[in-house]
Each structure stands twice: as C-alpha cells, then as structure tokens.
Amino acid sequence: MKAIVTLLLTAAMFFLSLVLSLLIGALCGFIVGLIFGPTILGIFAAIGITGFKMWQIGAFLGFVGGFFRSTTTQTS
C-alpha cells in the first residue's frame, strides 16, 4: 500500500511540475512577446511557421522543457 501511495504522489508531483512549467513558459512568452514579439514571429514566418502567438510558443517550450529538467537529490 505504501508503494502505491508513493507512486501516486510521485506521478502527481510530476504532473503538477509539468503544468507549472507550462504556465511559467506561457507567462514568459507573453512578456517576451511584448518586447520582441514581431521579431521572433517574423523569424518563424520566414521559416514557414505561422499562426502562433508568443504565449503559445512559450507554453510549448515550457512544457517540453519540463520533461528535460534535471533533478538532483542529495542525501545527508
């Protein structure tokens, strides 16, 4: 029973971590878009990527970055 609870808590923390990364990425994408939006979207349009807003790009990058985040633990 303890193993199941630990597994469920680990899965819940992983899920919430990904959602938090997505939200932070969307916020950062929005803020960066206020200043550099036309430049970045222009570069994407030049390579054929159109129809997205900066917050969407930030949310995507935050979500993907959540999977590649490294975690280190230390035991005392």
Long-range contacts (C-beta under 8 A, 24 or more apart in sequence): 17-66, 17-69, 18-63, 18-66, 18-67, 20-66, 21-62, 21-63, 21-65, 21-66, 21-69, 22-59, 22-62, 22-63, 22-66, 23-59, 23-62, 24-62, 25-58, 25-59, 25-60, 25-61, 25-62, 25-63, 25-65, 26-55, 26-56, 26-58, 26-59, 26-62, 27-55, 27-58, 28-58, 28-62, 29-54, 29-55, 29-56, 29-57, 29-58, 29-59, 29-61, 29-62, 30-54, 30-55, 30-58, 32-58, 33-58
